[in-house]
Amino acid sequence: MRKFMNDPANVVKESLAGLAAAHPNLLRYDSAAQIVVRKDAPKQGKVALISGGGSGHEPLHGGFVGLGMLDAACPGEVFTSPVPDQMLAATKAVDGGAGVVHIVKNYTGDVMNFKMAAEDAADDGIKVSAIVIDDDVAVQDSLYTAGRRGVGATVLAEKIAGAAAESGADLTTVSDTVKRVNERARSFGVALSSCIPPAAGKPIFDLPEGEIELGIGIHGEPGRRRAQLGSAAEVVDVMVEAVMSDLKPSRGSQVLAFVNGMGGTPLIELYLLYAEVDRKLRAAGVEPVRNLIGDYITSLEMAGASLTVLHLDDDLLRLWDAPVHTPGLRWGA
């Protein structure tokens, strides 16, 4: 294992301290509660957004705390759900009286712990609305989930609903925006290698030379199947077919195409993949009017990529274009 670290047990805490030191104008790190909070939180009268999950997926979630996105993030240990106390502390830290939205990826631990935190927050008089993201079309159930996994749509929901909250939308509207993104987005991921959690010191799985894992999850979970690695065009054929056959947008639809790196794939390859995605989506009769390419929801140093397609409408497009300023995403601000 070759990693830049001191003690494997302190990787998450030390990384979060570094995040806060690098972006003091955007966020602060509460080391006692192990949460990342927007610097100007709580904002009175504004609906607050919180998300969280296991670490190892950076910049998700702490890197998306700031203007136009999350008000707080709850990072667990690597690939491990945060505990309810973290989520409750974050909820209290950002509540400005207009309610709090929990954006929850569909992993059993996340769902259970966010539910417990929401119940405790309600006992304290805080209005909480929780929405589960389950956009992964690869498998119905996995090692970590009952139902579909929550993956790339999480980033899109945090950005779009964050813009709605920033504009002054109420709790119901912001919650409905998260739901709409989830309903209109589908994702599918592939891997060329495994990853090595710091505490384990060894890869999660072995992938023989010349093979690709199709339909992986963000924790290294198995996918639909393994196959011989073909050309980029052949890999994208599989990804686009999986996403579009489930999403079924009508011809002429406008979409956002999100090609996400899993942590170990260089941009030269991600842009090559995007060129194939763009061409195949247009051939399928839809128009990619917005895109996002890069490492946004990773799996440590895994070599691989995922595709998320969001079926846009005018409102979602407007909210996507709204200003955002976070460590991991910034434009118009």
N, C-alpha and C positions, 0 to 999 in steps of 0.2 A: 504494500500500500504506500503510495507516494502522494502525500497531501500536506499542504501548509497548515499546520495546527500545533498547538501546545499539548494540552490534555484532551483526548477525545471526548471526555465527559463535559468539557466546557466549550465545545465548538459553537453551539448555538448562542450561548450567552455572550461569548466574545465577539461573534459576528454581529449580533444585535447592537452591542456597544459601538462597534465600528460603523455600523449604519447610522446610528445617531450622531456620532462624531463627524461623519462626512456630510450630514444634511441637517445641521442644527436649526436652519431656517424653516424646515418643513415639519420636523417631528421630534419627539422625545422618547426615550426608552425608560420605562419603569422597570428596573431590574428586580425589584422585590416581587412584583406581580408578573413579571416576564411578559409585558405587553408593549406594543409600539403605538403611540398616540399622536395624532395630529397636534402640532405645536399650539394652534389657537383653539383647541377643543377645551371645554364644550362651547359650541356656538349656540347661543340662545335662539330658540325659534326655528332652528334648522333640524330636519330629520338627519340622524347620524347613521352611518353605515359601518358595520363591523364584519370582518371575515377572519378566517384563521384555519389552521390545520398543521400537519407535521411540517417541520423544516426540511430543507433539501430541495425545495422547489423554487428557489429565489430567481427573480425578484418577488414572486408570489410569497407571502401576502404583504410583508412589511414594506417592500419596495413600492407598494401602491397606496401608501398612506400620504395624504396631502390634498391640495386643492383639486376639487372635481372628481375625487375618487373616494377612498376609505377614510374614515375618521379614526379607526383603530384596527390593529391586527393582533391576533393571538397566536404566536408561534409555539408549537409543541417541539419536543425533541425530534430528531431526524426521523421522518416517516412515522411519527407517533402523534396521535391527536392531542391537542391541548386539553387541559382539565377544566371543569366547569368554573372553578374559582378564577382562572384567567379570564374567561369569557364574561363572567359577572363583573370583575374589576374593570374590564374594558367598557362594558355597557354603562357602568356608573360614571366612568371617566369622561364619556362623550355625550351623555344625555343632556340635551338642551331644552327639554320639555316638550319637544314635538314628536318624540318616539324614536325608536332605534330599530333598524333593519339588520337582521343577521343573514348573511349570505353564506350558505352551508354547502360544501361539496358533499356529494352522496357517498360518504364512507361511514361505516357503522359507528365508529367511535366519535367522529365529528357530530353526526346527527344526534346521538344520545347525549353527548356532553353539552352541545348548544341548547338542546331542549331543557336540560336541567338548569342551565344558566338563565334561560328565558323565564322559567317558572319562578326562580329566585328573584329575578328582576321585577317580575309582576308583583310579587309579594312586597317589594319596596316601592310600588306605585309607578314603575316605569313601563310604558307601553312598548312591547317588542313584537315585531313581525318577522318570522323566520321563513326563508324560502330555500328549498333544496335544489341544487344544480345537478342535473343528471343527463348530460349531453352526449356521452360516449356511446357510439353505436356498435362498438366492437363486440362486447359480450353483454349478456343480460345480468349475470351474477359473476362475482369474482371473489378472490380471497378476502377482500376488504369490504364488500358491499352486498346488500340485497337490492337488486335492481341495477340500473346503469350507473357507471361511475361519473363523477363530476370532474371535468377537465377544462379544456380551453375556453368554454363559454363563461367560466368563472371570471376570467380577466375582462371579457366584454361586458358582462353584467356589472362588474364593479365600476367600470368606466362610465357606462351609459346611465346606470342608476345613480352613480355619483354626481353626474351632471344634472340629473333631475333634482336631486336633493339640493345641490348648490344653487339652483334657480329658484328655490323656495317651494317646491312641490310638497304636498302633505304626505303623511305616512302611507295612506292607501295608494296614492299615485306612485310613490317610489317603489313600494312593494310590487305593484302591478307591473312596473317597468322591468324589475328583475324577472318576474314570471314570464313576461313577453319575450325577453331575450332568451331565456331557457327554452321556451316552447319553439322558438324560431331558429335555434342553433343546433348543429350536430358536429361531432368530432370523431376522429380516428387517428391512432398513432402507430408508428412503426419504430423498431429499434435495430441497430447494427451491433450493439454491445450491451452488456449489463452495466451496473454501477456498483460502487463499493461504499456502503454506509460506514462512517468513521468508527462506530463502536464495534462493528463486525470484523472489519479489516479484510474482507474477502468479497468477491462478486456475489450478487443475489442468485444469478443463474449463469450457466455456461451456454454460449452460443457458438456453435462450430464455425470455423472459417468458411466464408462463402454463403452463409445463411442469414436470413432476416426474420425477425419476429414480427408478425403482423397483428396489430390490435392490442399493443401493450398498454398497461396503465402507468401512472406516474410514480408508482412505488416499485416498479420492476415486475409487476404481476404479469403472468402469462397472457398471451393474446388469443386470437382465433386459431392461429396455426403458424408453423414455421415453413419456410420455403427457400428455395435457392434464390440468392440475390440476383435480380435482373438489372436492367437499365433503370435510370431515374424515371423515364417515361412509363415503364411498366409498373414501377412502384406507385407512381402517382395515379395510374389507372385504377389500381386497387383502392387507394384512399378516396379518390373522387367518387368512384362507384358506390363505395360503402356509405359515404356521407349523403350523396344526392339521392340514392335509392330510398333512403329513409326520410330525408327532409322533403323531397318532392315539391320544390318550388315551381310555379308555373313559368312557362317560357316568357321571356321578357322581364323577369324579375331582376331587381337590383340586389346584390349581395355584398357582404364584406368577407373577404378571404383572408384567413389568419394562418400563416405557416409559421409554426412554433418550433424552435430548437429545444432539444431535451437536455442541453448542457454541454455536449461534446461534439457538436456538428458545426463546422465553420460557416460563416455567412456566405462564402462563395457557393457552398452546396445548397444552403437554404434559398438563395435567390434563384439558383438553377431549378430547384423544386418549384418555386413560385412561378417561374416562367411556364412550366408544364401545367401547373394548376390553372393559371390564368387562361391558357390556350384551351384546356379541356372544359373549363366552365363555360367559356364563350361558345365552344362547339356544342355544349349541351343546351344553349339557348338562354343562359343567364349572364348578366353583366356585372363583373366585379368593379364596383364604383369606389370602394374603399378597400384598403388592405393593411395588414400588419405582419411584418416579417422580423423574426429575431427570437432571442431566448427570453421568454416571459413566464412560462410555467415549466420548470425543468425537473430533472430527476438526477440530481448531483451531476456527475460527469458522463452520463449515458450518451452514447452516440445514437441519434435518431431524430425524428421529427413527428409532429402531429399537424393535422389539417382541421381547422374549424371553419365552417361556413355559416354565416348569419344572414337570414332572409330579412332584408331591411324594409322599413317603411319610412315615410317622411319624418316622423317623430324620432325614430331610432337614429336616423341619419343625422338629424339636427343635434341630438344629444351626443352622438359620437364625435362630431366636429367641435363641440363646446370645449373651452379651455381646460387644460389639465396640467398640473405641476406636481409631480411626485418623483422620487428617485428613479423609478423604473419607466415612467411614461410622462412625456411632456410635449405639449404644443399649445400655441395660442395664449400663453400666459407668461 
